[in-house]
Amino acid sequence: MADISIPGFSDKYKTKDYVEALMQKERIPLTREQENLEQYKEQQNAWRGVGQKMAALRSSSKTLYSYENPFNNKLASSSDEDAITAEAGREAAYETIKVDVLKEATTDRFLSTELERNSQVPKGTYTFIVDDKTISFNWKGGKLSDFITALNKRSANTVKASLIGVSGNKHALLIESLKTGNEANLIFKDDALSFALKNRIVEKSRKNLEEFGNNPSFFWNPVPEEVVPEGDFEGMPVFKKKTVSITEATNEDGEAKPEDNRTIIPPRKGFSVQVDPQILETESNRIEFSYTTNEVPDITEDLNEWRETRPEMNPGKVTFMDVTVLNEQSDTTLPPIVETEFQPIMGGEDFFVRNSDGSEIKIDTEGDALTLLDPLTGEKTISLAVRDFPDMESIVVRNRNTGAEISMTSYTVYDEKKNLEYSPVNPVSVAGDATIRYNGITIHRPTNKIDDVIPHVTLNVKQPTERTATIDITPDKESAKDALIEFVGNYNQVIAEINILSDSKPEIVTELDYLTKDEQEAAESRLGMFLNDFSLTNGKSSLRSIVNANYPWSDEATITMLSQIGISSRASGNGGGYNASQVRGYLEIDEKKLDSSIENDLDQIKSLFGFDRDGDLIVDSGIAYNIDRQLSSWVQSGGIIATKTSGLDKRISASETNIKKLETQLDAKEAQLKQKYGQMEGTLNGLNAQANTLNSFTNQGKQ
C-alpha cells in the first residue's frame, strides 16, 4: 500500500527545509537589527557605569570640602574610659578637659522579699508613676511571671520588672524605673501599692528630722583694729574671732527664754556652725533653718565713737586714753583718719557655706534656696540640698546690720527621699542625679548623658572616678586618611573605566590586577567600545589637570599640590624603569608620607581640597571643589551622561519598533511560503495518486 502524505503534516518532499532555507535569508535584516539593539543596550549600560563611578567620585570629592569634611571631625579620648567617656562635635575646640565624676545618675530599683515560685498577683488596677509618666492597667489576676510580662509590655520605657532567683524554690521581684535623676522616683498607686506593701517592696515612712548647730562659734570684738578700705564694710571695723556661748532670746523684761532654742546674732556680729561629715554622705539629705530680723538700737554712733578714740602717735611716744608709752622716734605714721562717718546699714543678713578648702559660697536667700516666707511673722526658711555643696565644712552667718539682730532657729537635717509617704525596704539603688566637678564647679544632671556643660561635647558618665579624668579633644586623623584613600580609589575607578572604553589595548584590563575573573571578562567586552568618542578622553584630561595643578590657597601655604602629601601618579616610584600604568593617569599613595602630612599639616590638607579664594566665606577653589564642578557637567540632570543615554534610548526604541515590524513581515512571509509549498505538495500528491490508479488498471488488464 502506498504511503499516505498529508500536506502540512508530513515532509515527504522536504518542503520544510526549503522554507527554512528561504527564511534564513529573509531573517538577515532582523538579525542585524537585533545585534544593533543589543549593542545600543550595552553602550547605554556602559555610559551608566561611567556615570555611577563619576557620581561616586563626585560624592567623595564633596565630602572633602563640604561642611561635613573629615578634617573637622574630632575625637574625644578619656583617661578613665570605665568612669567617663565623651563625644566631640565638629565645632568642639581642641582642648584638654579635667573632670571628676562624683556620682553617676541612678534609677529607683527595688527588691521584694523572697517569693514562692508559684506566687500569684491578685486581680486589680496596678498603677506605677515615674516622673511625669504613668503606667496603669487592669490585671485579671494570675501568675507573677504573667504579670511581669503584662507590665513590661505596657511599660513604654518607664518601668521594668524581672525575677531574680534566690534559691531553688524562691525568687525575688525586682521593679525598677527606667529614668534616672532625683525627680524620677518610682511611685506605687492603687493595687500596685497594696502589692508592694504586702511583699515588702516599700514601707510607710515618716520625715526624719535631726537637729544640730546648738553650739555655734561666735566671732566678734567691739574694739576696731583697722579700717576696711572698700566693699560693704567700708569704713567699718573688722572683728576678731572669739568663741562664746549661745545667746538665748529674752522677753521684754530681760528674762531668758531657753525654750525658744533660738540663736540671736547682734548687729555687726556673726557665727559659724560645723556640719557633721556624716550628713554629707547621704546625697538626698537637706539642711533647713529659719530666721527673722528684729530691730534693735542702732550702733552706728558707737562705731563712730570708736573711730574717734583712735590712738595718737607722736614721735617717741603713743598715748591712748590715760596710758602713755615712751619709745624711740618712729619712722612709721598711720594713714589719716577717714573723715566719712559710718552710716547705718539695714537688710544686711549674709549666709555662707564654707568649704573644706576655706572658700565660701554665698547662699542666695532670694533664689532657689529660699523655700518659705511666712507672711504673718516674716520668718524665712532656707533649705539647702547637700548634693549642691559636696565640700561643705560649716555654715557661716554674718549680720552686717547696725540696727537689727538676727534670730535663728536651730539647724535640721532630713533625707528628702524619706519625705515621701513610702520608702523602699530593699533598694538596690535609688533615683539620683549624676554629679560631676568641672573647673571647680559641682554640676548635677538627671541623666548620665551630659551635653550642656562643655560646648559641642557630650559627656557619658558611667561611674565615679578614683582620680581626675582627663578628656582630650583631638582631630580625627584616621577618618581624614580614610576619606583621602576613598577619594583616590574612586578617582582611579573613573580613570580605569575611561581607559577601558576609549582604548582597545588588552593590557589596560590585564594591568588592573584587583579585578576578579568575571570583572576582567566584563571589562574585556567593553574594551574600546567608545574608541572614537573624544568626550571621554577630554574628560580624563580635565581630571588629570585638576589633580596635578598647584593651589596657592594662602601666602603662608607650604602645601599647594597633591603630590606634596604623598598622592601622585608616581608616588610609589618606578625604579628608573618604564611603567605603562603610571602614564594612564592613575593615582598612587605613599602611605608613610601621607601619614606624616596628616599628622603635621591637617589644616593645610583641608585647604588644598577646598578653600575660599575671594573671602565670601564660600569655598570656591581647591582640588575637591574643581573635581565636583567638572563632574557635575557629566552626572547632573541633562549632563553628558544623561544626553548619551537619552540618545541611546531613542535608538533602542527605534530599533525595537523596527524589529517588531521585521518580525511581522517574516511571520507573513513564512506563512506565505508554507501555504505555497503546501499547495505544491498537495498537487504532487494528487498526481501521484492518479498515477497509481492508472498503474492499477493497467496491471489488471494484463491479467
Summary of the structure (lengths in Angstrom):
residues: 703
radius of gyration: 48.4
end to end distance: 19.6
largest distance: 194.3
contacts: 1975
relative contact order: 0.16
helix: 36%
strand: 27%
